[in-house]
């Protein structure tokens, strides 16, 4: 069952913490701190599935390189007690595939960058717990906004205080909405709720569902923390783990009682941890979807999550008209991203044409011909960008799947070495269950690796490369907007008739 977990913490120089060290550890990287001269090498660390950086569109190119990003972020802070980084830790549903979890992590990180204007490094981690369910992402963010000139003002709205509470609520709602949208898109019925159990219970009481309110009034378990979780992974008993086991047992007994009571009263049994979801006839709007305004899947799709939720339930969302100036700006940003990714593609002509259209719009205003040309050019630029991202994503998926398969193989070999047949560490049934679970995970990741390798085969990549070159040539051959406007506005010549005279064109009535 998917769970909700989102935590926010800060790293302070006054506590001896370093943004460079935090980024190196979470990403499994070798990073150098130019302020202290210290190197942080975590390249041999296991459990890191994928790590990537995101920054606002106008940020310098070095903001996407963790080797430079965190060194500059540290240097931008002068105080000896400065807050040097902020981290958002978010759980990722184990029910999703590796590619779906990576896309969800990208959406959440992109939403944070879009709202706060900072740069982030997102590092997806594989489960470190025995149950193999704790997939999560660490989104390490700079404490300052970043633009074309580098780092600017601090993101004070995220500090402790009234404004910080509002922002935390937005983040929790955004994470829940994005996660539920991905679960639903994957065909799963599980949902998560960002509200506390007490808040969910109050909501159930307000709608008159006493059984659900009783089920939601269960006692929450305690957070283990990384040290207790590590000990639990080694089979070492701890006080917190024992307390959680006792709480879970009491909650199960309470739930069994509610099930029996519901059966006697002829009512449906409550589902622990979830409020009843009425799929039929439910109206999804901005409030019920829990999606803050402005959140969107930027990059490849440009689809708003709210519209995705609405359209998936038969509702047609209202499309906010986009101005021509915004279309041109979006196309120019896409052109810049394409140029950075593929320097071999000639993008100067389309870039100059878009800038001419931008100047024409400012001086002469919008015309139907100009809008038609910009719309066509923007669509072709976006199609080219999508192809480039698709190719890169296929290669990243192979790298990610290889890493996961290797970790699953190591876990399988470790279990067989530590717990051979006849071992007294577990009972026969428990040993069979644990061994079968690890074999199932290994087989799953082996199949995922094979599928990823097929999608990134030489033939597949060559086909995408051919499409990329064809799209680039199509863009290069696109007529300049000034020429297109003249062609559209220019009247068509009237062909002569058989006698060589010009055909007479019927004229409409004249109004006096």
N, C-alpha and C positions, 0 to 999 in steps of 0.2 A: 504494500500500500504506500503510495507516495506521501511524503511528509513535507511540512513546511519548516524551513529553518533559514533565517536571515539574521546575521549579526554584523555589527559595525564596530570597528575599533580603530584607534589611532596609534601611531608610532612617534614617540617623543625623544628628541635628542637628550633631554634632561634625564631620561631613564636609561641612557646608554644605548638606545635603539638607533638603527640606521635603515634608511629606505633602500639603500643599495643591498645590504645584507638580507633584508626581507624579500626583495625582488629576486635575488639569486637563489634563496632557499625555496621560494614558492615555484619558481620557474625551472629549477634544476640547471642553473646557469653558472658561468664563471664571470663575475663582475668585479670591477675595481673601483674603490672609493678614492677619488682623487683628493678629497679633503684630508683623509687620514693616511692615505697611501696603502691601505689594507686591501687584500684580495679576498673575495668570498667565492670559494669553489664548491659548488654542489652538483657538478656534472654527473657524479656517480649516484646521485640520489634516485631511488626508485619511486614509482607511484605517480609521476608527472606524465599525464597523457598528452597534453597539448598546451602551449603557451603562445599568446599573441598580444600585440599592442594595438590600441585604438587611440585616436586623437581627433580634435575638431578639424574640419576640412582645410582651414587656413593655417594650421600649425606647421612649424618647420619639419623638414623630413626627418631630422634626428629624433623627433618625438616618437617615432615608430621603431626606434632601435633601443632596446633596454640598456645596452652598454653606455649610451650617451644620455638617455632620458633621466635615469636615476642619479647619475653623476651631476648633471646640470641641476636637477631638483634639489639635491643636497647643497650644492654651491649657492643656490638662490636663497637659502635660509641662513641668516647671519647670527641670530640669537643662540645662546648655548642651551636654551630650553625649548627650542622651536619644535613644533609638530611637523614632522618631515614627510609623513605619508598617512593615508587613510585606507582602511581595508574593508571591503564588503564580502563577507563569506556567505555563499548561497548554496543550498542543497540542490542537486539535480536528480530528477526521478530515475530510479534504476529500471523502471518499466520502458523507458525510451532507449533507442539504439544509440551507439556511440556518436554517430553523425547527427542525430536529433538533439542529443545533449550538447554537442558542440555548437549547433545553431542556436539553441536556447541560451547558452552562455554568451554568445555573440550579441543576441538581441538585448539581453539585460545590460551587458557592458555598454553597448551602443546607446541605449536609453539614458544611462547615467552620464555618458560623455555629452550627449545632446542637451541634457538639462543643466549640467553644471559647468561644462566647458573645460574640464580638466583632461589630462591624458591618463590612460590606465594600462596596466598589464594584467591580462586575465590568464590564470593558470588553472587548468582543469586537472583534478586529482582523482585517481582511482581509489576504491575503498581500501582503507587500512584496517577494517574491522573484520572479525571472523565470518560474519554473515554475508559479506561482500555486497552490501547495499548502500554504503555511504559514499555515493558519488557527489562531488561538490566542486565549486569553482571559487578560487580566491581572486577577487578583483582589487588589485592594489592601485590606488589613485593618488595623483599628486594633490597637494593641498592648495595649489594655486591654479588659476585658469591659465590657459595657454593659447596664444594667438600667433599671428605672423611675426611679431617682435619677440616672441619667447614668453616666459612666464610673467604673469601680471598679478592681479589682486588675489587675496586669499578667499577661499570659499567659506566665509564666516557663517553663512546660513546653515551649515552643517554642524556648527559647534553646539555645545550643550546650551540649552535655553529653550524658550518658546518656539523660536523659528526652527531649531533643531528637531523638536518633536514633530512639527508639521512635515518636515522633510523626511524623517524616518517613516512616518505614516505613508507618505507618497511612495517611498521606496518599497515598503512591504506590500502595498497594494499593487504596484507595478510588477513585482516579482511573482506574486500570486496570479495576476492576470496573464502574464506571459507564459507561466508554467502551465496553467490550465488550458490556454489556447494550444500549446504544443501537445499536451496530453490528448485533447480532443481531436486535433489534427491527425494524431497517430491512431485514432480509433479506440482510445481507452476511455472508460467511464469514470476512472478515479479523478478526484479533484482535490485541491488543497485549499485551506482557508487561512488567511494571514491573521485573523483575529484570535485572541486568547480563548481558552476554553470557557472562561467566565462570560466573555462577550457573546460567544456562540450560544451558551446556555440561556442568556437573557433574551437573545433573539428568538430562540425556540419557545420560551415562555410567552413572549409577546404575540406569537402566532398561534398560541394555544396548544402546542405540542409538548405536553408534560413528560412523555416518555423520552423523547429526544433530549429534553432539558436535563432529565435525570442521568441519561447516559453521558452527556457532555459535562456533568458535574463531577466526573471522576478526578482522582488526584493525579496531577502531572508528575512524571518522573524527573529526577535530577539530571542536570547536564554532567556527563562524566569528565569532560576535559581531556586533553591529549595524553596526559600521563596515565590517568586511570584507564582510558581506552586502550593505550598501548599495553598495559598490564593485562587487561581483559583479553586482548588478542593473543597473549602468551599463555592464557589459561590461569593467571594468578588472580585469586579472589581479592576484592577490595570492599571497603565499607559501603561506598557509593553504589557499586554494582549489586551488592547484597540488598541494599535498601530499595533499589530500583526493581529487583526481582520480586521483593515482597509487595511493593506497590502494584506491580503488574498483576501479581496473583490476586490481590484484593480487588483490583479493577475487573478482572475476569469473573470473579465470583459475583460481584455486583451486577455485571452485565448478564450473567446467566440467570440471576434473579429477575432482572427486567424482562428477559426473553420469556421466562415462564409466566410472569405476570401479564405480559402482553398477550400471550396465547390464551390465558384464562378470560381476558377481557375482549378477545376477538379483534385485537388491534395488531398492526404490523410491527414486527420487532425492530427496535432502534439499531442503528448502525454505529458502533463506537468510533468516535473521531470525526464523524461526518454528519452534517445536517441532511435530512432528506432532500434530494434534488428532484424537482418535478420537471422532467424533460418535456412532457407534452404541454403545449400552450404557454410555456414560460416566455415572458417578454424580456429580452436582453436589451438593456439600454446602458448609458454611461454609468449609472449608479449600480445596477445589478451586476454588470460585468466587472466592476471594480477597477476599471481602467482609467487612470488619470489622463486628462487631455494632453495632446501633443505627443503621446508615445506612438512610435511607428517603427516598422521594420525597415530601416534605411539600408542603403547599399544596393543589393541586387534587386529585391522585389519592390521596395517602396510601398508596401501594403500596410495600412494601419491595422493594428491588432483588433481594435474595436470593430472595424468593418469586417474583419475576418470572422469574429464572433457573431455579428449580426447576420452576415450572409449565410453562414453555416446553419442558421436556424430559420431560413426562409424570409428574412427581413432584408429589404433593400436599403442600405444606408444612404443618407443624403451626401452627395459628393460636393465638397466645397470647391468652388472654381479656383483654379490656379492662374495667377497672372502671367502674362507673357514675360515680364521681367524675371519672375521666379523660374520660369522654364529655361530661360537663357542662362541664369546663374547656375542652375542644377546641371545643365549640359556642359558648361565650362568647368565645373568641378569634376564631372565625369571624365572630361578630356584630360585634365591634369592628372587624375589618378591613372588613366590609361598610359599616359606618357611616362609616369614614374615606374609603372609595372613593365611596360614594353617600350623601351627606348628605340627599338628598331622600327616601330610603326610611325609613319609620317602623319603627324596630327596638326602640323602648322596651318595647313590650308583651312581645315574646319574650325580651328581656334580663331584664326583671323576673321573668318566669315561670321562666327558667333559674336565676336567683338564689334564687327561692323553693324550687325543687327541690333546690338545693345545701344550703340551710338545713334542709330537710325530711330530706334524706339524713343530715346530721350529727346531727340530734336524734332522729329516729325510726328511722333505718336504711333499708335498701333493701326495697322491695316490688315485686312483679311489675307492679303498675299504674304505679308511678313509673318503673320501667325501660322499660316499654312507651311511656310518654309521652316520656321523654327520648330514646329511640332514634328515634322518629318525628320529633321536633323537630330533633334533630341532623342527620338525613338531609335534611330540608327546608332547613335552614340551609346545609348543605354544597352542595346543589343550586343554591341562589341564588348562593352565592359562586362556584361553577364557571361559572355564566352570566356573571357580571360579569367574571371573569378572561378568559373566552373572548372577550368583546367587546373588552376592552383589548388582548389579544394580537393580534387581527385588525388593529387599527389600528397596533400596533407593527410587525407583519409588513409592512404597506404601506410604512411609513417605512423599515424596514430594506431591503426589496426595491428601493425607489426609489434609495436610496443606493448599493447594490451595482450596480444597472443603470447608474447615472451613472458610477461608477468604471470599469466594464467598457467603457462607451462612450468615456470619456476615453482608456483604454489602447488601444482600437481606433484612435481618431483619431491618437493619438501615434505608434503604429507605422506607420500609413499615411503620416504626415508625415515621419517619420525614415527610413523604409525604403520608398520608392516602388518600383513595378515597375522592374526593371533595376538596382536598387541593388547595389553591390559589397560591401556589408557582410556579407551572407550568401550562401552558394551558393543555386542555384535551389531545390533540394529543401528546404534548411533554411529559406529564406524562405517557401516554401509551407506548411511545417509550422508555423512560428511564427505566420503570418498566420491559418491555419486554426484554430489553438488559440484565438487571441483572438476570432475570429468565433464559435466554438463557445461560449465563455464569455459573450459578449454575447447570443447567442440564448438561452442557458440562463437568464440573469438577466432577459431580456425576458419569457420565458414565466412565470418565477416572479413577476414584478411583475404580470403580467396576472391570474394566478391569485389573488394576494393582494388585488388590487383588486376582483375578483369576490366574494371572501369578505367584503370590507369595504364592499360596495356599500350604498347607502342602503336598499334593500329588505331586505338581509340584516340590517343593523344595526337596522332598525325591528322586524324579527321578533324579534330577541334582546331588544330593549327591551320588547316586549310580553310576552315570556316572563318577563323580570325583574319587571315590574310584577305579573304574575299570581302569580308565586311569592311576592312580597312581600305581596300581599293574602291569599294562602293562609296565610302565617305570621301575619299580623295577625288572621286569623279562627280561629286555633288555640285551642281551649278551654284555660283555665288548668289546670295539673296537678292542683290541688285539686278542681276540678269534675270532671275526667276520672276521678280516683280514686274519687270518690263515685258517679259513674255506673256504673263498672265493679263497685264493691262492692255497690251497691244492688240488692236482689232484684227481679226483674221481677214486676209484678202479674199475678195469675191472672185471665184474662177469665171473666165469668159465662157459664153455659150458657143454653140457650133459655128455661129456666124462671126465670131470674133468680137462681138460687142459684149459689154458688161451686162450681166443679168440685173434686172430691176429687182430691188429688195422691197417687199411690201412695207409700207409705213403705217404706223398706228395712228389712231385718231388724234387730232389736235384740239386741245381744250383752250378756249378763249376766256 
